[in-house]
Amino acid sequence: MCNRDSGQIFYEGLGFIYLEIINFVKSEAEVEDELDKVFFMLKNMSTLKTLPRIMKSAVFQRFFQLASYAKLTKEERTMYDISLKRKWDAEAVRMYQEGLEEQLGGLEKQLEEAKKAVVSAEARGEHKKAMETALKLTKIGLSVKQIAEATGLSIEEIEKLK
């Protein structure tokens, strides 16, 4: 029950329930709810070799992993920690390498686009230069056919210059 009095909250009726794990006597087959699972796990943790099938949820799996780690000797923990660190390092290197490969792929794509832009710009420049040359040659009085041969432009393009 909760009472409010001038901005303060008072809780009444809160109590504690104590359970002595030694008095929990249910077997794995008798476990019914989540609380029973917790008590079963706490009571039998020291004897469990594997996680019972009734406790396959992520919470119990993590709890079992932590308890298994806690059972290790100091040397075993050190070896486990080194192994775990190597695994994490390898994963970090793999992720970094994937990132670099992704960036490299993006850069290669940009380079190809830049090459295409340069080729296109060169072609436009060459065409513009040929048009300027054709204009000069028309002023000199050369025939359209001669100008087309000299510049590589089509006869239609040259005729538009006149």
N, C-alpha and C positions, 0 to 999 in steps of 0.2 A: 504494500500500500504506500502511496506517495502523498505527502501533504505539502502544500505550498504556503509559505508564510513570509510576506514581505521580501519576495525574491529569493528566498532560500528554500532548498528542497530537503525534506527529511524522509528517510525511508524507514518504514516500520515492518516488522514481521519477517525480516530476512534471517535466514538460519543456515546452518551448515549441516550437511549429511556426511558422516564419516563411514568409510567402508574399509574394512581390513581385507586386503587382497587375499590373505590366507583363507578367509571364510568364503571366497568365491569358489564354488565347487562344480560349476557347469562344465561339461565336456564340449568339444568342438561341435558335436551334433546337436547339443542343447542350446547353443547360442542363438538368440532370437533377434535382438536389435543392435543398434550401433553402440550403445552403452555396454551391452554384454560383450561385444567384440573388443572394445577398449579394455575392459577388465580381463578378458581372456588373454589378450595379448600381453598386458602388463604382468599377469601371473606366470605365463608360460614363456616369456621372452628368452629366458636363459637356456631353455631346452629346445627351442625351435631351431631346426636346421634350414627349413624353407618356410615361406609364407603360406599359411593355410588357404585353401581355395575360397573360403568364405570372406577373406579379407583382401580381395584383389583391387580395391579402390586405391586411388593415387595416394591418399592420406596414409593408409596403412603400409603401402609399399615404401613410401618415404620414411615412415617411422621405423620399418624393418631395416632399411638401409642404414639409418643412423645408429640403430642398436647394433647392427652387425659391425659397423665401423668402430663403435665404442668397445666391442669385445676384442678387437685386434690388440696385439702386443705393440709396444712402442716401435720396434723394428718393422713390424708388418705395416703399421700406420705410415711410417716414413716411406716404405717402399710403395704403398698404395698412393700416398700423396705425390710422390715423384712420378708414378705412372699416370696419375690423373693430370698432373701439370704437363707432361709430355703430350697427352691426348689433347688438352686445351691448346697448347702451343701449335700442334700440328693443324688443328682446326682453324686457329687464327691465321696461320700461314696460308692454308688453303683458301680461306675467305679473302685474304689480302691479294693472293694471286688471281682469284676470280675477278676481283675489282680491277686489278691492273689489266687483265685480259679484256675486260669490258671497256675500259678506257682506251686501250690500244685499238680495239675494234672501232670505237667512235672516232679516234684520230685517223685511222686508215680511211674511213668513210669521208671525213672532212678533206683528207688529202686528195682522194679521187675526185671529189666535187671541185676542189681548187684546180686540179689539173684540167678538168673539163672546162672550167671557167677561163683558164689561161688559153687553152686551144681555141675556144670560142672568140676570145678577145683578139687573139692573133689573126684568126680568120677574118674578123671584122676589120682589123687594121690593114690586112693585106688587100681586102676588097676596096677599102677606102683609098688606099694608095693607088690601086689599079684604076679607080674611077678618076682620081686626080690626074694620073698620067694620060688616061684616055681623053680627058678634057683638054689637056695641053696639046695632044696629038691632033685633035679635031681643029684646034685653032691654027695649027701648022698647015692643015689642009690634007692630011692623009685620008684615005678612004676608010669607010666603016669596017670593011673586011680586013684591011691591014691593021687597024687599031685593035680589032678583036683578036687577031693572031698575036700581036705584040703584048697585049695585056691579059689575055685569057678570059676576057669578059664576053658576054653574049652580045649579039648584034642588037637585040632589043634594048639592052642596058645602055649601050653606046648611043643609040638613036634618041633615047630619053634625055641625054645630055645636051642635045642641040637646041 
